[in-house]
Amino acid sequence: MPQQPPVRSTASPSPRPRPDASMSLLTNVMDHSLDDGYAEAAARRGTAGRQGMPRTLRAKLGLAFGLVLAAVVVTIGAVEARISAPTVAKEREELIDRVESDTAEADALEESVDVLRDRVGEMQREALEKYGGEQAELVALLAGATEVTGPGVELVVDDAEEAGTDGGGPRESNGFSDTGRVRDRDMQRIVNGLWESGAEAIAVNGQRLTALSAIRAAGDAILVDNKPLVPPYTVVAVGDGDRLRSAFWESADGQYLRVLQENYGIQARISVKDEVRLPVAPSLIVRTAEPIDGAAGKSGSDTGKGTGTS
């Protein structure tokens, strides 16, 4: 029996699977990276943003509101200031009037004090002349109760040009390190030296010295009867000019002044004057004692008692 040829199939071959068929989950994630719910929410926000107010417009409105608020605050402040201005001005005027009134009253009191001081000084001078006896003129001179005119000397003392701390020695013993300054103890020695050399009356910077005058220090200032002096210090003494100058330089106090010149640079010069004028002491302190009637017959303890006037 003859063999028949093989029968070929006419059906088309099945397609090959995709290479990424096993990666369907990863492919799905890449194709749909956003969840549907998130996508819907994002779409709604976009729609609302397009329908709502733009950001620039909101910023402009906020700025305008701030400007309006600031203008309101400034306006209120100006109104309040205008309302309170008359009150403040009135209080200021009252304060000025009060200060001027008190100043005028203080000036009047000061003038009254000056008049009374002059009157007291005149009465004291009259008392010295009346009850001073044979030494009335000397007592008045020592008390500074009379103006003095005559020949004399003028001694000008000033601080060193460059006051410093060099020198040391006794001038620093009291805690003063600036040895180039004239101190109260220096003025005391100068004045005492002039008295011992024969001066009849002395004034320092126009301040008349009496038997009760005090020269002391207050900080760096030199005080004469509690009145501060400013350098240079001009010491004017009445007396025989040539003899007074020579006697002063030869005295221990004159030698002391020379040491201050040579070692510490303190400036000093003395000159003879044909005529100098010393004023009356600004304040007089007069003390007298009078015996009490019948005191001679009492015990010794009572004889020393007296009445004091000043």
C-alpha positions as CSV (number, residue, x, y, z in Angstrom):
1,M,0.0,0.0,0.0
2,P,1.5,3.3,-1.0
3,Q,2.7,5.8,1.8
4,Q,1.0,9.1,1.9
5,P,2.9,12.3,2.5
6,P,2.8,13.9,6.0
7,V,0.0,16.4,6.5
8,R,1.2,19.9,7.5
9,S,-0.8,22.0,9.9
10,T,-2.2,25.3,8.5
11,A,-2.8,26.9,12.0
12,S,-0.7,30.0,12.8
13,P,1.9,29.7,15.5
14,S,1.2,31.3,19.0
15,P,2.8,34.7,19.7
16,R,5.8,35.0,21.9
17,P,5.3,36.4,25.5
18,R,6.6,40.0,26.2
19,P,9.9,40.1,27.9
20,D,8.5,42.1,30.7
21,A,5.5,40.0,31.3
22,S,6.9,38.8,34.6
23,M,7.3,42.4,35.7
24,S,3.7,43.5,35.5
25,L,3.6,44.8,39.1
26,L,6.6,47.1,38.6
27,T,5.2,48.2,35.3
28,N,1.9,49.0,36.9
29,V,3.6,51.1,39.6
30,M,5.6,53.0,37.0
31,D,2.5,53.7,34.8
32,H,0.3,54.6,37.8
33,S,2.7,56.3,40.2
34,L,-0.1,58.4,41.8
35,D,-3.0,56.9,43.6
36,D,-6.4,57.7,42.2
37,G,-7.4,59.3,45.4
38,Y,-4.4,61.6,45.5
39,A,-4.9,62.4,41.8
40,E,-8.5,63.5,42.5
41,A,-7.4,65.6,45.5
42,A,-4.7,67.3,43.5
43,A,-7.2,68.0,40.7
44,R,-9.6,69.6,43.2
45,R,-6.9,71.8,44.7
46,G,-5.9,73.0,41.2
47,T,-9.5,73.8,40.4
48,A,-9.9,75.8,43.7
49,G,-6.6,77.7,43.1
50,R,-7.8,78.7,39.7
51,Q,-11.2,79.8,41.0
52,G,-9.9,81.5,44.3
53,M,-8.1,84.8,44.9
54,P,-4.6,85.2,43.5
55,R,-1.7,85.3,45.9
56,T,-0.4,88.7,44.7
57,L,-3.8,90.2,45.2
58,R,-4.0,88.9,48.7
59,A,-0.5,90.3,49.5
60,K,-1.6,93.7,48.2
61,L,-4.7,93.7,50.2
62,G,-2.7,92.8,53.4
63,L,-0.3,95.7,52.7
64,A,-3.1,98.1,52.2
65,F,-4.8,97.0,55.4
66,G,-1.5,97.5,57.3
67,L,-1.1,101.0,55.9
68,V,-4.6,101.9,56.8
69,L,-4.1,100.7,60.4
70,A,-0.9,102.7,60.7
71,A,-2.6,105.8,59.4
72,V,-5.4,105.4,62.0
73,V,-2.9,105.0,64.8
74,V,-0.9,108.1,63.8
75,T,-4.1,110.1,63.4
76,I,-5.2,109.1,66.9
77,G,-1.8,110.0,68.4
78,A,-1.9,113.4,66.6
79,V,-5.4,114.1,67.9
80,E,-4.4,113.2,71.5
81,A,-1.2,115.3,71.3
82,R,-3.2,118.3,70.0
83,I,-5.7,117.8,72.9
84,S,-3.0,117.6,75.6
85,A,-0.7,120.3,74.1
86,P,-2.5,123.2,75.8
87,T,-2.2,121.5,79.2
88,V,1.5,120.7,78.8
89,A,2.2,124.3,77.6
90,K,0.3,125.7,80.6
91,E,2.2,123.5,83.1
92,R,5.5,124.5,81.4
93,E,4.7,128.2,81.7
94,E,3.7,127.8,85.3
95,L,7.0,126.1,86.0
96,I,9.0,128.8,84.3
97,D,7.1,131.5,86.3
98,R,7.8,129.6,89.5
99,V,11.5,129.3,88.7
100,E,11.8,133.0,87.8
101,S,10.0,134.0,90.9
102,D,12.2,131.9,93.2
103,T,15.3,133.1,91.5
104,A,14.2,136.7,92.0
105,E,13.5,136.0,95.6
106,A,16.9,134.4,96.1
107,D,18.6,137.4,94.5
108,A,16.8,139.7,96.7
109,L,17.8,137.7,99.8
110,E,21.4,137.6,98.6
111,E,21.4,141.4,98.2
112,S,19.9,141.8,101.7
113,V,22.6,139.5,103.1
114,D,25.4,141.6,101.4
115,V,23.9,144.8,102.9
116,L,23.6,143.3,106.4
117,R,27.2,142.0,106.1
118,D,28.5,145.4,105.1
119,R,26.6,147.0,108.0
120,V,27.9,144.5,110.5
121,G,31.5,145.0,109.2
122,E,31.1,148.8,109.6
123,M,29.8,148.4,113.1
124,Q,32.7,146.1,114.0
125,R,35.2,148.6,112.5
126,E,33.7,151.4,114.5
127,A,33.8,149.3,117.7
128,L,37.5,148.6,117.1
129,E,38.3,152.2,116.6
130,K,36.3,153.3,119.6
131,Y,37.3,150.6,122.1
132,G,40.7,149.7,120.8
133,G,42.5,152.3,123.0
134,E,46.0,153.2,122.0
135,Q,46.3,150.1,119.9
136,A,43.1,150.7,118.0
137,E,44.9,151.1,114.7
138,L,46.9,147.9,115.2
139,V,43.9,145.9,116.3
140,A,41.9,147.1,113.2
141,L,44.9,146.2,111.0
142,L,45.2,142.7,112.4
143,A,41.5,142.2,112.2
144,G,41.4,143.3,108.6
145,A,38.8,146.0,109.5
146,T,40.5,148.7,107.5
147,E,41.8,149.0,104.0
148,V,45.6,149.2,103.8
149,T,47.6,151.1,101.2
150,G,51.4,151.5,101.1
151,P,54.7,150.1,99.7
152,G,55.2,146.4,99.7
153,V,56.0,143.3,97.7
154,E,54.1,141.1,95.3
155,L,54.9,137.3,95.3
156,V,53.4,135.2,92.5
157,V,53.5,131.4,93.0
158,D,52.2,129.0,90.4
159,D,52.2,125.2,89.7
160,A,55.0,123.7,87.6
161,E,54.5,123.9,83.9
162,E,54.4,120.1,83.7
163,A,53.3,119.0,87.1
164,G,54.4,115.4,87.6
165,T,55.3,112.7,90.1
166,D,59.0,113.0,89.9
167,G,61.0,114.0,93.0
168,G,59.4,112.0,95.8
169,G,60.6,112.7,99.2
170,P,58.7,114.5,101.9
171,R,56.2,116.1,99.5
172,E,54.7,112.7,99.0
173,S,54.5,111.8,102.7
174,N,50.9,112.9,102.9
175,G,49.7,110.9,100.0
176,F,50.2,113.6,97.3
177,S,51.9,112.2,94.3
178,D,51.7,115.3,92.1
179,T,54.7,117.2,93.5
180,G,54.5,120.0,90.9
181,R,51.4,121.5,92.4
182,V,51.4,124.2,95.1
183,R,49.8,122.8,98.2
184,D,48.1,124.4,101.2
185,R,51.1,123.7,103.4
186,D,53.3,125.6,100.9
187,M,51.1,128.6,101.1
188,Q,51.1,128.4,104.9
189,R,54.9,128.6,105.0
190,I,55.0,131.4,102.4
191,V,52.5,133.5,104.3
192,N,54.1,132.8,107.7
193,G,57.5,133.7,106.2
194,L,56.2,137.1,105.0
195,W,54.7,137.7,108.5
196,E,58.0,136.9,110.1
197,S,59.9,139.1,107.7
198,G,57.9,142.2,108.7
199,A,54.8,142.3,106.6
200,E,52.1,144.5,108.1
201,A,49.2,143.1,106.1
202,I,48.8,140.3,103.6
203,A,46.2,139.3,101.0
204,V,46.2,136.2,98.7
205,N,44.4,136.5,95.4
206,G,42.6,139.5,96.9
207,Q,41.5,137.6,100.0
208,R,42.6,139.6,103.0
209,L,44.3,137.6,105.8
210,T,43.7,138.3,109.4
211,A,45.0,136.9,112.7
212,L,42.2,134.3,112.5
213,S,42.5,133.3,108.9
214,A,43.0,129.7,108.0
215,I,44.7,128.2,104.9
216,R,43.8,124.6,104.2
217,A,43.0,122.2,101.4
218,A,39.9,120.6,100.0
219,G,41.0,118.0,97.5
220,D,43.4,119.8,95.1
221,A,42.0,123.2,95.9
222,I,43.5,125.7,98.4
223,L,41.0,127.5,100.6
224,V,41.6,130.7,102.4
225,D,38.8,131.3,105.0
226,N,36.8,128.6,103.2
227,K,37.0,130.4,99.8
228,P,38.8,128.4,97.0
229,L,41.7,130.0,95.3
230,V,42.7,129.5,91.6
231,P,46.4,129.5,90.5
232,P,48.5,131.5,90.0
233,Y,48.5,132.6,93.6
234,T,49.3,136.3,94.1
235,V,50.4,137.1,97.6
236,V,50.6,140.9,98.3
237,A,52.2,142.1,101.5
238,V,52.5,145.7,102.8
239,G,55.8,146.7,104.3
240,D,59.2,148.0,103.5
241,G,59.6,146.4,100.0
242,D,63.3,146.0,99.7
243,R,63.8,144.9,103.3
244,L,60.8,142.6,103.2
245,R,62.0,140.9,100.0
246,S,65.5,140.3,101.4
247,A,64.3,139.1,104.7
248,F,61.9,136.7,103.2
249,W,64.5,135.0,100.9
250,E,66.9,134.7,103.8
251,S,64.3,133.1,106.0
252,A,63.7,129.4,106.4
253,D,60.4,129.7,104.5
254,G,62.1,131.6,101.7
255,Q,64.7,128.8,101.4
256,Y,61.8,126.3,101.4
257,L,60.3,128.1,98.4
258,R,63.6,128.0,96.6
259,V,63.8,124.2,97.1
260,L,60.3,123.9,95.5
261,Q,61.6,125.9,92.5
262,E,64.7,124.0,92.0
263,N,63.5,120.4,92.7
264,Y,59.9,120.5,91.6
265,G,59.6,123.2,89.0
266,I,57.2,125.3,91.0
267,Q,57.2,128.9,89.7
268,A,57.8,131.9,92.0
269,R,58.8,135.5,91.5
270,I,58.8,138.4,93.9
271,S,58.8,142.1,93.1
272,V,58.9,145.3,95.1
273,K,56.0,147.6,94.6
274,D,55.9,151.3,95.4
275,E,52.2,151.1,96.4
276,V,49.9,148.2,96.9
277,R,46.3,148.2,98.1
278,L,44.8,145.5,100.3
279,P,41.0,145.3,100.7
280,V,39.0,145.0,103.9
281,A,38.5,141.5,105.1
282,P,35.1,140.2,103.8
283,S,34.1,138.8,107.2
284,L,35.3,140.0,110.5
285,I,35.3,137.9,113.7
286,V,35.7,140.1,116.7
287,R,35.8,138.7,120.2
288,T,36.1,140.8,123.4
289,A,35.8,140.1,127.1
290,E,34.5,142.5,129.7
291,P,34.8,142.0,133.5
292,I,31.5,141.3,135.4
293,D,30.6,143.8,138.1
294,G,31.7,142.4,141.5
295,A,33.8,139.6,139.9
296,A,36.9,140.7,141.9
297,G,35.3,139.7,145.2
298,K,34.3,136.2,144.0
299,S,36.3,133.0,143.9
300,G,39.0,132.6,141.3
301,S,36.8,130.3,139.3
302,D,34.4,133.1,138.7
303,T,36.9,135.7,137.8
304,G,37.5,134.2,134.4
305,K,33.9,134.6,133.4
306,G,32.9,137.3,131.0
307,T,30.4,138.3,128.3
308,G,31.4,137.7,124.8
309,T,30.3,139.7,121.8
310,S,31.1,139.0,118.2
